[in-house]
Structure formats: C-alpha cells, structure tokens
Amino acid sequence: MADLPHYVVACLHTGKLAALAILVSGGIVLQILACALYNNWWPMLTVIMYVLLPMPLLFFAGSDGSALFSESDNSWVNATKFLTGASAVGSIAIPAILKHAGVIGWGALAMELSSFFVFVLAIMCFIGMTDEDNYYSVI
C-alpha cells in the first residue's frame, strides 16, 4: 500500500472506519431488538458487561497494548487480562442464565449472543486496523 497515492489510502481508511461503525451499530440494534421484539428488557443487563469490558484495559494496561498479546510477569497486565476475560464471559453468561431461568426466550437469547459476536468482530477488526506493523487489516 506504500505505492498508492495518499488520497486513495485516506479513502480506504475512511471505508474501514465506516465498516466499523456499521458493525457497532448492528450490534446495538441487535441488542435493542432482543429486548423490544419480545417486550422483555432483562437482556439489557448485558450492557453492564459491555460497559465494564474495556475498563480494566483503560485503567491497568495503559497505552502499551502490546503487553496484552504476550506472556507477561507484570501483575497489572495479568489482572487486566483476567478482568477483561471475566467481563467477556459475563457477556455470554448473563443471557444464558436468563434463558435457563425462563426469563427470556430462545429468540432473545439468539439475538443477544449474535449481538455479542458482532461486537467481538468489530473489536477484532479494530485491532487489525490499528496494527502499525502490518499494512493490511482484517476487513
């Protein structure tokens, strides 16, 4: 991509940003539809986990995100990995527990889980886009 003109590269980056916005918007729409279509707002509890998910990364990892993808002896990085993983598992566990308790139906569970996977896809695409070492992305 180094031999492309600057305006073409800028246009490609704008398209990637638009794709990320569409993915995140789709996840939010699925989250709201899981509640609105079935007239049951209990699945919105997963929004708490979506808000808590980036907090350990913001507070403990700092600006050096490369330590998150490698083995580290730093206890703060390990705590960040643990808390982020616990929040991610909670994002899947809350709808599953609500379905098991009979609070939500299969449709709401499917929409909640698909919303989670759309958010995960958006995060993976963002990580692929912001990698400075590679000149290609996930999209």
Backbone as a printed PyTorch tensor [residue, N CA C, xyz], in Angstrom:
tensor([[[  0.8080,  -1.1870,   0.0000],
         [  0.0000,   0.0000,   0.0000],
         [  0.8560,   1.2580,   0.0000]],

        [[  2.1560,   1.0960,   0.1040],
         [  3.0350,   2.2590,   0.1530],
         [  3.0800,   2.9850,  -1.1800]],

        [[  2.8120,   2.2710,  -2.2980],
         [  2.8990,   2.9110,  -3.5940],
         [  1.5890,   3.5680,  -4.0270]],

        [[  0.5440,   3.4720,  -3.2390],
         [ -0.7270,   4.1200,  -3.5620],
         [ -0.6690,   5.6050,  -3.2110]],

        [[ -1.3940,   6.4230,  -3.9530],
         [ -1.4470,   7.8540,  -3.5900],
         [ -2.1000,   8.0470,  -2.2150]],

        [[ -1.7710,   9.1560,  -1.6070],
         [ -2.2440,   9.4430,  -0.2520],
         [ -3.7620,   9.5180,  -0.1790]],

        [[ -4.3900,  10.0880,  -1.1980],
         [ -5.8470,  10.2370,  -1.1630],
         [ -6.5460,   8.8790,  -1.2650]],

        [[ -5.9400,   7.9100,  -1.9450],
         [ -6.5290,   6.5720,  -2.0290],
         [ -6.4130,   5.8680,  -0.6740]],

        [[ -5.2750,   6.0160,  -0.0240],
         [ -5.0780,   5.4170,   1.2970],
         [ -6.0480,   6.0230,   2.3040]],

        [[ -6.2380,   7.3350,   2.2410],
         [ -7.1750,   8.0010,   3.1540],
         [ -8.5980,   7.5190,   2.9090]],

        [[ -8.9450,   7.3120,   1.6510],
         [-10.2830,   6.8160,   1.3200],
         [-10.4820,   5.3920,   1.8420]],

        [[ -9.4480,   4.5630,   1.7360],
         [ -9.5420,   3.1920,   2.2540],
         [ -9.7000,   3.1810,   3.7730]],

        [[ -8.9620,   4.0490,   4.4600],
         [ -9.0920,   4.1320,   5.9150],
         [-10.4740,   4.6390,   6.3170]],

        [[-11.0440,   5.5450,   5.5520],
         [-12.3930,   6.0370,   5.8260],
         [-13.4120,   4.9200,   5.6430]],

        [[-13.2250,   4.0990,   4.6240],
         [-14.1150,   2.9550,   4.4080],
         [-14.0290,   1.9500,   5.5380]],

        [[-12.8280,   1.7270,   6.0720],
         [-12.6620,   0.8140,   7.2050],
         [-13.3610,   1.3600,   8.4420]],

        [[-13.2390,   2.6650,   8.6430],
         [-13.9080,   3.2920,   9.7820],
         [-15.4200,   3.1900,   9.6400]],

        [[-15.9280,   3.3680,   8.4250],
         [-17.3660,   3.2250,   8.1830],
         [-17.8210,   1.7930,   8.4220]],

        [[-17.0050,   0.8190,   8.0320],
         [-17.3560,  -0.5830,   8.2790],
         [-17.4120,  -0.8830,   9.7730]],

        [[-16.4760,  -0.3270,  10.5280],
         [-16.5140,  -0.5000,  11.9850],
         [-17.7570,   0.1330,  12.5810]],

        [[-18.1260,   1.3070,  12.0980],
         [-19.3250,   1.9790,  12.5990],
         [-20.5720,   1.1620,  12.2930]],

        [[-20.6190,   0.5520,  11.1180],
         [-21.7610,  -0.2810,  10.7520],
         [-21.8260,  -1.5150,  11.6350]],

        [[-20.6780,  -2.1240,  11.9170],
         [-20.6640,  -3.3000,  12.7980],
         [-21.1580,  -2.9620,  14.2070]],

        [[-20.6400,  -1.8760,  14.7680],
         [-21.0500,  -1.4950,  16.1200],
         [-22.5300,  -1.1180,  16.1430]],

        [[-22.9920,  -0.4100,  15.1230],
         [-24.4070,  -0.0520,  15.0510],
         [-25.2800,  -1.2920,  14.9300]],

        [[-24.8280,  -2.2710,  14.1530],
         [-25.5730,  -3.5250,  14.0390],
         [-25.6560,  -4.2680,  15.3550]],

        [[-24.5760,  -4.2590,  16.1230],
         [-24.6000,  -4.8910,  17.4410],
         [-25.5590,  -4.2070,  18.3910]],

        [[-25.5960,  -2.8760,  18.3380],
         [-26.5190,  -2.1370,  19.2040],
         [-27.9590,  -2.4020,  18.7940]],

        [[-28.2150,  -2.4430,  17.4950],
         [-29.5710,  -2.7220,  17.0130],
         [-30.0180,  -4.1190,  17.4470]],

        [[-29.1350,  -5.1040,  17.3250],
         [-29.4860,  -6.4560,  17.7770],
         [-29.7620,  -6.4860,  19.2740]],

        [[-28.9840,  -5.7390,  20.0370],
         [-29.1820,  -5.6800,  21.4900],
         [-30.5550,  -5.1070,  21.8220]],

        [[-30.9250,  -4.0270,  21.1680],
         [-32.2170,  -3.3930,  21.4440],
         [-33.3580,  -4.2480,  20.9210]],

        [[-33.1850,  -4.8630,  19.7510],
         [-34.2390,  -5.7120,  19.2060],
         [-34.4900,  -6.9420,  20.0650]],

        [[-33.4460,  -7.4590,  20.6890],
         [-33.6290,  -8.6150,  21.5780],
         [-34.5670,  -8.2730,  22.7280]],

        [[-34.5830,  -7.0230,  23.1100],
         [-35.4750,  -6.5900,  24.1910],
         [-36.8310,  -6.1440,  23.6550]],

        [[-36.8220,  -5.3290,  22.6110],
         [-38.0630,  -4.7120,  22.1380],
         [-39.0030,  -5.7090,  21.4590]],

        [[-38.4650,  -6.6430,  20.6890],
         [-39.3380,  -7.5840,  19.9790],
         [-40.0920,  -8.5170,  20.9190]],

        [[-39.4800,  -8.8390,  22.0330],
         [-40.0880,  -9.7820,  22.9670],
         [-40.6760,  -9.0970,  24.1930]],

        [[-40.6800,  -7.7510,  24.1800],
         [-41.2600,  -6.9470,  25.2580],
         [-40.7360,  -7.3670,  26.6260]],

        [[-39.4320,  -7.5830,  26.6820],
         [-38.7760,  -8.0130,  27.9050],
         [-37.4070,  -7.3400,  27.9290]],

        [[-37.1830,  -6.4710,  28.8930],
         [-35.9670,  -5.6720,  28.9040],
         [-34.8720,  -6.2450,  29.7940]],

        [[-35.0370,  -7.4530,  30.2810],
         [-33.9960,  -8.0860,  31.0860],
         [-32.6970,  -8.3260,  30.3170]],

        [[-32.7460,  -8.6160,  29.0180],
         [-31.4620,  -8.8030,  28.3110],
         [-30.5570,  -7.5750,  28.3030]],

        [[-31.0830,  -6.4150,  28.6460],
         [-30.2380,  -5.2120,  28.7020],
         [-29.2010,  -5.2790,  29.8290]],

        [[-29.2880,  -6.2920,  30.6770],
         [-28.2690,  -6.4550,  31.7140],
         [-26.8780,  -6.6620,  31.1190]],

        [[-26.8230,  -7.1970,  29.9130],
         [-25.5090,  -7.4110,  29.2980],
         [-24.8240,  -6.0890,  28.9440]],

        [[-25.5810,  -5.0090,  28.8740],
         [-24.9720,  -3.7030,  28.6060],
         [-24.0090,  -3.3380,  29.7390]],

        [[-24.3200,  -3.7590,  30.9470],
         [-23.4120,  -3.5180,  32.0750],
         [-22.0550,  -4.1540,  31.7980]],

        [[-22.0760,  -5.3750,  31.2830],
         [-20.8130,  -6.0500,  30.9820],
         [-20.0990,  -5.3840,  29.8050]],

        [[-20.8620,  -4.8830,  28.8270],
         [-20.2340,  -4.1910,  27.7060],
         [-19.5600,  -2.9000,  28.1700]],

        [[-20.1170,  -2.2640,  29.1840],
         [-19.5050,  -1.0440,  29.7250],
         [-18.2860,  -1.4090,  30.5730]],

        [[-18.3760,  -2.4940,  31.3310],
         [-17.2630,  -2.8990,  32.1880],
         [-16.1090,  -3.5400,  31.4240]],

        [[-16.3730,  -4.0520,  30.2360],
         [-15.3640,  -4.7870,  29.4810],
         [-14.0980,  -3.9770,  29.2070]],

        [[-14.1680,  -2.7450,  28.7260],
         [-12.9110,  -2.0320,  28.4480],
         [-12.2860,  -1.3630,  29.6740]],

        [[-12.9690,  -1.3480,  30.8040],
         [-12.4460,  -0.6240,  31.9620],
         [-11.0880,  -1.1430,  32.4430]],

        [[-10.8750,  -2.4540,  32.5990],
         [ -9.5350,  -2.8940,  33.0160],
         [ -8.4520,  -2.5090,  32.0120]],

        [[ -8.7890,  -2.5420,  30.7370],
         [ -7.8060,  -2.1420,  29.7260],
         [ -7.4610,  -0.6690,  29.8470]],

        [[ -8.4700,   0.1570,  30.1240],
         [ -8.2180,   1.5940,  30.2470],
         [ -7.4250,   1.9310,  31.5060]],

        [[ -7.7230,   1.2470,  32.6080],
         [ -7.1160,   1.6060,  33.8820],
         [ -5.7520,   0.9610,  34.1130]],

        [[ -5.5830,  -0.2990,  33.6860],
         [ -4.3750,  -1.0270,  34.0570],
         [ -3.3770,  -1.2330,  32.9220]],

        [[ -3.8430,  -1.3200,  31.6920],
         [ -2.9210,  -1.6370,  30.6030],
         [ -2.1460,  -0.4190,  30.1310]],

        [[ -2.7170,   0.7580,  30.2690],
         [ -2.0290,   1.9590,  29.8170],
         [ -2.0290,   2.0570,  28.3100]],

        [[ -1.0800,   2.7760,  27.7810],
         [ -1.0420,   2.9840,  26.3350],
         [ -0.3240,   1.8640,  25.6030]],

        [[  0.4120,   1.0240,  26.3190],
         [  1.1440,  -0.0560,  25.6770],
         [  0.2660,  -1.3000,  25.6180]],

        [[ -0.4360,  -1.4620,  24.5180],
         [ -1.3340,  -2.5980,  24.3680],
         [ -0.6340,  -3.8630,  23.9110]],

        [[  0.6460,  -3.7690,  23.5310],
         [  1.3540,  -4.9410,  23.0320],
         [  1.5750,  -5.9700,  24.1360]],

        [[  1.6140,  -5.5420,  25.4000],
         [  1.8210,  -6.4770,  26.5030],
         [  0.6260,  -7.4000,  26.6990]],

        [[ -0.5270,  -7.0150,  26.1880],
         [ -1.7170,  -7.8430,  26.3530],
         [ -1.6760,  -9.0910,  25.4900]],

        [[ -0.9050,  -9.0730,  24.4100],
         [ -0.8530, -10.1930,  23.4890],
         [  0.3530, -11.0880,  23.6980]],

        [[  1.1130, -10.8580,  24.7560],
         [  2.2940, -11.6690,  25.0190],
         [  2.2880, -12.1130,  26.4770]],

        [[  3.1550, -13.0580,  26.7740],
         [  3.3010, -13.5130,  28.1580],
         [  3.9760, -12.4050,  28.9590]],

        [[  3.4510, -12.1530,  30.1460],
         [  3.9910, -11.0580,  30.9290],
         [  4.0870, -11.4670,  32.3900]],

        [[  5.1090, -10.9630,  33.0680],
         [  5.2470, -11.1780,  34.5020],
         [  4.6770, -10.0160,  35.2960]],

        [[  4.2000,  -9.0020,  34.6140],
         [  3.6190,  -7.8400,  35.2610],
         [  2.2490,  -8.2180,  35.8350]],

        [[  2.0720,  -8.0150,  37.1190],
         [  0.8150,  -8.4180,  37.7560],
         [ -0.3600,  -7.5530,  37.3090]],

        [[ -0.1130,  -6.2950,  36.9460],
         [ -1.1960,  -5.4420,  36.4780],
         [ -1.7170,  -5.9050,  35.1200]],

        [[ -0.8170,  -6.3220,  34.2550],
         [ -1.2310,  -6.8280,  32.9450],
         [ -2.0040,  -8.1310,  33.1140]],

        [[ -1.5450,  -8.9880,  34.0290],
         [ -2.2640, -10.2330,  34.2830],
         [ -3.6400,  -9.9680,  34.8870]],

        [[ -3.7520,  -8.9980,  35.7710],
         [ -5.0580,  -8.6430,  36.3400],
         [ -5.9750,  -8.0810,  35.2540]],

        [[ -5.3930,  -7.3120,  34.3400],
         [ -6.1740,  -6.7710,  33.2270],
         [ -6.7200,  -7.8820,  32.3590]],

        [[ -5.8710,  -8.8580,  32.0390],
         [ -6.3180,  -9.9880,  31.2240],
         [ -7.4320, -10.7600,  31.9270]],

        [[ -7.2910, -10.9810,  33.2210],
         [ -8.2950, -11.7270,  33.9690],
         [ -9.6280, -10.9850,  34.0230]],

        [[ -9.5940,  -9.7030,  34.3600],
         [-10.8390,  -8.9360,  34.4710],
         [-11.5250,  -8.7550,  33.1200]],

        [[-10.7570,  -8.5810,  32.0580],
         [-11.3390,  -8.4780,  30.7270],
         [-11.9700,  -9.8000,  30.3180]],

        [[-11.3020, -10.9070,  30.6150],
         [-11.8650, -12.2170,  30.3080],
         [-13.1240, -12.5010,  31.1020]],

        [[-13.1310, -12.1070,  32.3760],
         [-14.3220, -12.3100,  33.2060],
         [-15.4960, -11.4850,  32.6790]],

        [[-15.2350, -10.2810,  32.2200],
         [-16.3040,  -9.4620,  31.6530],
         [-16.8160, -10.0500,  30.3490]],

        [[-15.9160, -10.5900,  29.5380],
         [-16.3370, -11.2050,  28.2770],
         [-17.1800, -12.4500,  28.5280]],

        [[-16.7840, -13.2560,  29.4990],
         [-17.5770, -14.4440,  29.8430],
         [-18.9320, -14.0240,  30.4100]],

        [[-18.9630, -12.9590,  31.1850],
         [-20.2230, -12.4500,  31.7210],
         [-21.1720, -11.9790,  30.6390]],

        [[-20.6130, -11.4710,  29.5320],
         [-21.4580, -11.0330,  28.4240],
         [-22.1910, -12.1930,  27.7690]],

        [[-21.6090, -13.3720,  27.8300],
         [-22.2700, -14.5670,  27.3060],
         [-23.1110, -15.2320,  28.3900]],

        [[-22.6320, -15.1890,  29.6300],
         [-23.2980, -15.9080,  30.7130],
         [-24.6280, -15.2770,  31.1220]],

        [[-24.7240, -13.9660,  31.0910],
         [-25.9670, -13.3180,  31.5320],
         [-27.1590, -13.7380,  30.6810]],

        [[-27.0860, -13.6970,  29.3480],
         [-28.2420, -14.1740,  28.5790],
         [-28.5100, -15.6650,  28.7750]],

        [[-27.4430, -16.4570,  28.9200],
         [-27.6370, -17.8990,  29.1290],
         [-28.3370, -18.1680,  30.4600]],

        [[-27.9700, -17.4420,  31.4960],
         [-28.6080, -17.6080,  32.8030],
         [-30.0610, -17.1410,  32.7470]],

        [[-30.3020, -16.0390,  32.0560],
         [-31.6820, -15.5600,  31.9190],
         [-32.5420, -16.5600,  31.1550]],

        [[-31.9770, -17.2160,  30.1410],
         [-32.7310, -18.2270,  29.4040],
         [-32.9790, -19.4440,  30.2870]],

        [[-31.9870, -19.8560,  31.0350],
         [-32.1260, -21.0150,  31.9180],
         [-33.1780, -20.7640,  32.9990]],

        [[-33.2650, -19.5320,  33.4630],
         [-34.2440, -19.1880,  34.4950],
         [-35.6420, -18.9870,  33.9060]],

        [[-35.7480, -18.9940,  32.5840],
         [-37.0440, -18.8180,  31.9460],
         [-37.4870, -17.3790,  31.8280]],

        [[-36.5670, -16.4620,  32.0020],
         [-36.9080, -15.0370,  31.9320],
         [-36.9970, -14.5640,  30.4900]],

        [[-36.1190, -15.0720,  29.6190],
         [-36.1430, -14.7000,  28.2050],
         [-36.3520, -15.9570,  27.3650]],

        [[-36.7190, -15.7530,  26.1110],
         [-36.9440, -16.8740,  25.2010],
         [-35.7330, -17.1410,  24.3250]],

        [[-35.8980, -18.1440,  23.4460],
         [-34.8030, -18.5300,  22.5600],
         [-34.4500, -17.4200,  21.5750]],

        [[-35.4330, -16.6990,  21.0960],
         [-35.1700, -15.6260,  20.1430],
         [-34.3290, -14.5180,  20.7440]],

        [[-34.6860, -14.1180,  21.9590],
         [-33.9080, -13.0720,  22.6340],
         [-32.4900, -13.5540,  22.9320]],

        [[-32.3560, -14.8270,  23.3020],
         [-31.0200, -15.3790,  23.5550],
         [-30.1920, -15.3700,  22.2780]],

        [[-30.7920, -15.7740,  21.1680],
         [-30.0590, -15.7840,  19.8960],
         [-29.6350, -14.3740,  19.4890]],

        [[-30.5180, -13.4090,  19.6840],
         [-30.1610, -12.0300,  19.3210],
         [-29.0860, -11.4620,  20.2450]],

        [[-29.1520, -11.7970,  21.5170],
         [-28.1290, -11.3300,  22.4560],
         [-26.7660, -11.9030,  22.1010]],

        [[-26.7200, -13.1990,  21.8260],
         [-25.4340, -13.8210,  21.5020],
         [-24.9070, -13.3290,  20.1540]],

        [[-25.8020, -13.1250,  19.1940],
         [-25.3410, -12.5900,  17.9050],
         [-24.8500, -11.1550,  18.0670]],

        [[-25.4720, -10.3870,  18.9410],
         [-25.0020,  -9.0350,  19.2320],
         [-23.5900,  -9.0800,  19.8190]],

        [[-23.3580, -10.0100,  20.7250],
         [-22.0300, -10.1630,  21.3250],
         [-20.9910, -10.4960,  20.2580]],

        [[-21.3210, -11.4240,  19.3680],
         [-20.3490, -11.8170,  18.3500],
         [-20.1160, -10.7180,  17.3200]],

        [[-21.1140,  -9.8870,  17.0650],
         [-20.9080,  -8.7340,  16.1810],
         [-19.9650,  -7.7310,  16.8470]],

        [[-20.1250,  -7.5130,  18.1510],
         [-19.2080,  -6.6230,  18.8680],
         [-17.7900,  -7.1810,  18.8780]],

        [[-17.6600,  -8.4920,  19.0740],
         [-16.3360,  -9.1120,  19.0630],
         [-15.6940,  -8.9690,  17.6860]],

        [[-16.4820,  -9.1570,  16.6310],
         [-15.9640,  -8.9820,  15.2750],
         [-15.4970,  -7.5430,  15.0580]],

        [[-16.2390,  -6.5860,  15.5650],
         [-15.8410,  -5.1830,  15.4310],
         [-14.5330,  -4.9150,  16.1780]],

        [[-14.3860,  -5.4960,  17.3570],
         [-13.1490,  -5.3110,  18.1320],
         [-11.9680,  -5.9460,  17.4150]],

        [[-12.1790,  -7.1430,  16.8610],
         [-11.0990,  -7.8110,  16.1310],
         [-10.6980,  -7.0030,  14.8910]],

        [[-11.6680,  -6.4530,  14.2080],
         [-11.3610,  -5.6170,  13.0410],
         [-10.6190,  -4.3550,  13.4570]],

        [[-11.0030,  -3.7600,  14.5770],
         [-10.3060,  -2.5680,  15.0540],
         [ -8.8650,  -2.8900,  15.4170]],

        [[ -8.6500,  -4.0190,  16.0810],
         [ -7.2800,  -4.4150,  16.4340],
         [ -6.4650,  -4.6510,  15.1750]],

        [[ -7.0710,  -5.2760,  14.1730],
         [ -6.3660,  -5.4930,  12.9160],
         [ -6.0680,  -4.2060,  12.1850]],

        [[ -6.9390,  -3.2220,  12.3100],
         [ -6.7380,  -1.9350,  11.6320],
         [ -5.6580,  -1.0930,  12.2910]],

        [[ -5.5550,  -1.1730,  13.5970],
         [ -4.6370,  -0.2860,  14.3020],
         [ -3.2450,  -0.8710,  14.4670]],

        [[ -2.9960,  -2.0280,  13.8890],
         [ -1.6660,  -2.6270,  13.9590],
         [ -0.7430,  -1.8880,  13.0000]],

        [[  0.2440,  -1.1640,  13.5430],
         [  1.1180,  -0.3580,  12.6980],
         [  2.1250,  -1.2010,  11.9400]],

        [[  2.4300,  -2.3930,  12.4160],
         [  3.4440,  -3.2100,  11.7710],
         [  2.9570,  -3.7890,  10.4450]],

        [[  1.6780,  -4.0720,  10.3580],
         [  1.1210,  -4.6700,   9.1420],
         [  0.3850,  -3.6020,   8.3490]],

        [[  0.4620,  -3.6920,   7.0430],
         [ -0.2060,  -2.7220,   6.2010],
         [ -1.5130,  -3.2730,   5.6400]],

        [[ -1.9880,  -4.3420,   6.1870],
         [ -3.2820,  -4.8820,   5.8010],
         [ -4.1260,  -5.0060,   7.0540]],

        [[ -5.4090,  -5.2080,   6.8720],
         [ -6.3010,  -5.3040,   8.0160],
         [ -7.1850,  -6.5190,   7.8680]],

        [[ -8.0280,  -6.7380,   8.8560],
         [ -8.9320,  -7.8690,   8.8660],
         [-10.0160,  -7.6830,   7.8270]],

        [[-10.4360,  -6.4450,   7.6050],
         [-11.5370,  -6.1800,   6.6600],
         [-11.0160,  -6.3090,   5.2460]]])
